[in-house]
């Protein structure tokens, strides 16, 4: 006897044509591609918009993740005492556990300058971002718990460096749903497939529909950026619709019997197929930048070297956020300078500085920055002590992130590291606190966003986390 499981296993109609077009969530009423409902929030289903716990300050997030650990003391955490004592031993004990051994203090190779009305100090690595400091909140006292890239990435992305847990984007998707039924709620652009790999953007025990849709991978060219298996060129849309109606009929027949148990894994896959079908008409236009003005392309540094690749990724992020994607991550690698600090940080910053500033300016002029939270940071910082004679080691004990828009103060700095930038010293912010604050800005109480699995309730912040209320506008 045929049922939907047999059909799914044996059918070769293609990825898009296995979608059910809301047959499960809308009792079999199919919506054609390009219909008037396209672009609207889904009326029901796992990605339907959900009410926040309280009035949100932000509706969506763009996470600019700098993989490898950019040096906070060479970018946004100015340490004049480090310059004065460069070459001298660190005047207090180093951590008991270190990733590698380091020597004496090493001053920054870059000059720092004050920008904006706030007078924020920014190094010469980021002059374009420096021009945006009055829209930024710097958090200079972040600390984590892992000296290795893999554990540190997992901590930043999932809240745990030892267990498989849902990623931050998946939690936000689960908590709030999407604003556009034809697009995913969570997209990651050029993510690393190492150092935690897909766990950094996976859903773990949350329903799989909340994991990220991936565009490219670390180092990929954005000119050829695409979503794998997005379109089905072999089967026309009308035939796909007929096939989907048949699958819907079979599904309803299977579920009409008394006491028929639900197949959660199969239901989750069908939900992803539904979304994939709808995405065939919506997603390609987001990846096509040909309708952007020359001024916008120039703002992001597109068609220029070395900013073209990250500029394209940032512009795609704006287009996706504008179209209703709840969480967009744009990764950049590889900020891990155990040697050649000056050469490599200079090269990497030149690739991202103008595109990031372009993104902030573009969001602001479109009125999107008010309810879009932009976050910049890596998995940890770097040591103020030298590794070799021109590098810095991993430092999870103090590092800097910044936020913009979405309800945070502009031209503001919170927390401090010590005089050399080795340890978070005042108003410390743990990674759990960071996650609690991000959720709060989205209108989510981090203690109430839970999911029962394996006999207990889980949350992004585990059993910790406090909201850093001082940075709220």
N, C-alpha and C positions, 0 to 999 in steps of 0.2 A: 504494500500500500504506500502510495506517495504521500509525503507530508513536506512541510517547508524545510525540515532539516535535510531530507534526501535531495530536494531540489537545490538547496544552497550548496550542497556538496558536489552535485553532479553538473550543475549548470555552468556554461562557459559564456554567459552573456556579457561579462565584463563588470568592472567595478561599479561604474555609475549606474548600470542597469539593474543592480541588485537593490537599489534604494526603494523604499516603500512610500516615499512622498507623503509622510504623515498618516499612513493608513492605520498605524497602531494608535497614534495619539488623537486622530480626528475621525475615528470610526469609519475609515475607508473612503473619505472624501478627498480625492487626489487634487492637488493644486498644480497646474501646468507651469512649466518653466516660463519665466517672463510675465507671469500674471501680475495683477495689481497688488497682490499681497507680498511680492518679493521685496525684501529690504525691511519688512516690518518685523517686530519681535514675534517669536512663536507664541501662539495662544496657549499651548500646553506642551507637556513633554519635559525631559530632563534639562533642556537648555532654555526653557521659558523664563522670562524675567521674574525675579523674586524680590520681594520687599526687603529693604535693608532694615536692620534693627533700630536705626535712628537716622535722622536726616544726614545724607552723605555730603561730604565736601567735594569728592571726586566721583566721577562715573566710570572712569577707565584708567588704565595704567600703561605707560611705556617704560620698560626697564632696559636701560642701556648698560649691558653687562660687559665689563672689561676683564676678560678671562686671563688669568696669570698673576694678577695682583699688582696693579700699578702702585708706584711709590707715593704714599700720601705726603711725605716730607719733600718730595720733588715736584708736587703738583699744587695742592691746596692747603697744606698744613705748614705754614711758614715757621721756621725754627732758627732765629738769628743766633741762639746760643750754640747750635750745632756748627754754624759757620765759625764762631769764635774759637771753639775747642776742637776743631777738626784735626785729626791726627793723634789726639789724646785718647787714653783709655776711657771707656764708659765709667762714670763715677759711681755706679751702683751695680748690683748683681744682674747678670743676664738671666733669662728664664732657665729653670731646671731642665726643661726639655726644649731642645732646639732642633730645627730641621738640619742645620749644618753649623759648623763653627765660623764665627766672624771675628774680626780684629778690632782695631780702633775706630773711633768716630770718623765719618766721611761726610764732608759738607756737600750740599747740593751743587751740581754743576751749573744750575740755572739761577738767574736773578729772579727775585720776586718783586712785583709791583702792586700798588693799590689801584683798585678799579671802582668806578661807580660812586654814587652818593654814600654807599655803605662803607667804602674804603676797604673792601675785602682784599686780602693779599692772595695773589695768584701768580704762579711761576710763568716764565716766558714760554713754557710748553703749551699753554692754553690761552693765547691772547684773545681769540674769538669768544670762547666761553667767558673769559674775564670781562668782556663787554656786556655780559648778561647777568652779572653777579647780583644786581638789585632785584632779580626775580628768583634768586636761589636761597635755599637754606642749607648751610653746611653742617654736617654732624661729624665732629672731629674726635669722638671718643668711643667709636664702635670697637667692640672686641668679640672674638669668637673663641673656639676651643680646639682648633685643629691646625697643625703646622703643615700638613700635606695638602696638595691641591685637591685630590679626590674627596677627602673628608670635608675640607673647607667649602668646596663647591656644593656638596650635599647639604651642609649646614645652612648656607645662605639660601639655597633653593627650596629645601624641604623642612628645615628646622631640626634635622637630625643628621649626624655624621656617622652613625653606626647602624641604623635600621632603614629598611625600605619604607619610605613615607611619601604621601602625595606632595607634589610640588606646589609652590605658592600660587602659580597661575591656575593650577587645577583646583585648589581650594577656593580661589576667587570665582572661578567658573561655577563650581558647585554651589557657592553661596549666593551668587547673583544672577547666573544665567547669561544669556547673550542679548544684545539689542537688535540683532538682525538674524532672522531665521535662515538666511541663505549663506551665512558665514559662521565659522567656528567662533567660540568664545575665547579661545586661547591660541595664539600663533607664535612660534619661535622662529626667528630668522638667523640663519647661519650658526646654529648652536654647535658647541663642541660635542663630539661623540666619544670623547675620552673623559677621564676624571669624573666618573659618575655616570657619564653617558646619558642614555634616555631617561634615567631616573631623575635627572635635573629638570625634565619637563614632562614627566609621566604622571599618571593618576594613581598608581599603586592600588590600594583597595577601594578608592572611590570609583564610581561607574566610569568605564573607559571613555565615554563620550567627552569627559572633561580633560583628557590629556591633550597636549599641544598638537596642532597641525604644523609640521615642519616644512620650512622653505629653505632649501640648500643645507649646507653644513659648513663648519669652520673653514675659512679660506676660499669658499666657492665664489665664483664670479656672479655678481648680481645682474649682469646683463642677460644671462641665461636663466635667471631664477624662475623656478616653477614649483608647483605642488605636484608631487608624483601621483600618477594614476588619476589625474583630475578629470580628464575628458575621455569619452569613448567614441572614437571616430568610426568604429565598425558597425555600430548599431544606432540608427536614427532615433531622435527623441520620442517620436510617436510610438515606435515599436518598443522602446524602453518602457513607456507608460503602460502599454498593454501588458508587458511582462510583469510590471510591478503590480498591476491590478490583479493578475493571476496569483502572485505571491500573497497579496493581501487577502484574497479569497481563501487560499489554503491556510493562512495564519488564523483567520477567524473560525474556519472549520475546526482546526486543531484545538483552539481554545474554547470551543462551544461545549465540549464534553464536560460532564460534572466531575469535579475533583482533579481536573487536568493541571499538573504542576507547571509553574512558569519555568522557562529555561533562561536564566539570567544572562548567561554568556551569549546565547544566541540573540536575545533581545538587545543587548548592548551592541552587538555587531550590526544588527538591522538598523538601530538608531544611527550608527555612523554611516551606513549606506544611504539612509534617508538624507542626511546632511550632505554627503558627497554628491548625490544627484542634484540637489538644489545649488550646490556650489559651482556646477558646470557653467552656469550663466553669470554668476556674480564674481567669482574669484579671478578669472582671467583679466577682467577690466582693472582690478586693483593692482595687478602686476605690470600693467601697461602704462608707462609714464608719458606716452606721446601726447596726451591732452593737457599736460602741464605747460605753463608759460615758460619762456626763456628766462625770465627773471626768477622764477621759482627754481628752475634747474641750477641757475648760477648761485642762488642763495645756499643750496646744499652742496655746491662744488661738484656737480655732476658734469661729466665730460672733461673734467680736469684731473690731472695727476697731482697728488696721490689720493684725492678725496672722492673719486668717482664711486668706488665700490661701497664704502660706508654711507656716502651721500644717498645712493639709490636705496639702501636698506632703510635709512632714516625717513626718506620720503615715502617709501612703502608703508612704514609704520604709521606715519601721519594719515595716509589714505585709509588704512585699515581701521585706525581708531575713529576717524571721522565717519566711517561706514558702520560702526557699531561693534567692532571687536573689543571685548572687555579687557584683555591683557595681551600686550604685544611685547615680546622680548627681542632685542637686537644685540647680538653678541659680537665681540671683537677680540681677536687674539693676535699676539700672545705676549702679555706683559710680564714676563718672568725673567728679569735680567739679573742673573747671578754673576754675570760679567757684561761688559759692553753696555753699561747702564746709559751713558750719555748718547751713544750712537743709536741704540735700539729704542729708548724712550722718545728720542727726538723723531725717529721715523714713525713710530706708532701714533704719537700725538698729532703729527702732521696729517695723518689719515682721518682722524676723527674730530679734531677741534672745530673746523669750519662746519662740517655736517651737523654736529650737535648744536652749535649756536644757530645754524639755519633752522633746525627743527624747533628750537625754542621760540625763535622769532616768528616762524610760520604759524605755529600754534597760537601765539599771542595775537597776531594780526587777524587771525580768523575767529578769534573769540573762543578758542578751544582750550587754551591754557587754564582758564578758570576752573574747569571741571575735568581736566586731564592731569594726572599725577605723573610727572617724569622723574625717574630715579636713575642715578649714575653711580656705579661702584664696581669693585671687584671682590674676590673671595677673601682677601686679606691685604695688608700693606707690606712694606719692606722695612728692614732693619736700618737704623741710623748708623750702625757699625758696618764696616766694609767686609765684603766677601772677595778675597783676592785684593786687587788694588783698584777695581773699577766696577764692582757689582754690589748688590744687596741681597740678603737672604729673605725668606718668608717671615712675615710678622703678623700673627693673628691677634696680638695683644693690644694693638692700636691701629686703626685705619680710618679713613675718611670716605663718607658718601655725601652726595648732595641730592636734594629734591627741589622740584620746581612745580608751581601751579597747584591745582587740586587741593587747596585749603591750607597750604603751608605759608609761613611768613617769607617775604622776599627781603633780600639784603640782610640776612640773619645768620649767625653762627652759634651753634650749641655744642657744649662739651669741650674738653681740652685733653690733649695728651701731655705727657711730661715735657720738660724743656728740650728734649732731644727726639721725642716722638716714638719712644720704645713702648710705653705703657699708656693705656687710657688712665687719666688721672682725676678728672673732675667731671661730674655729671655723666657717668659712664652709661653707655648704651649697648646692651648685649644684642646679639642677633635676634633673640626672641622678642626683645623690646622693639626692634626695627619692624619685625613682622606684625606685632600687635598694633603699631602706629599706622602702618600701611593699611591694615584692615579697618582700623578706626576711621581713617580718612574716606574709606569707601562705605562708611555707615555700618560696619560689621563689628560687633562685640566679639573679640577673639576668644573669649571664654564660652560663648554660646555657639560658635561655628564648630560643630562637632559631628563626628560620624562614628556610629557603633560598628566595631569590627573585632572579631575574636573575643567577644565578651566584655569589651571595655570601650569607652568613648575616647576617640582621638581628636586632636586639634593641631593646627599648624604650630602653635606655640607650646605644645606639650602641656606641662603643668606650670609654666613660667610665663613671663612677658608682662610688661607694663607699657602703657601708652605714654609717649613722650609729649605731654600736653604743651610744653613750653614752645614747641615749634609750630603749633597750630595758629593760623591767622585769626 
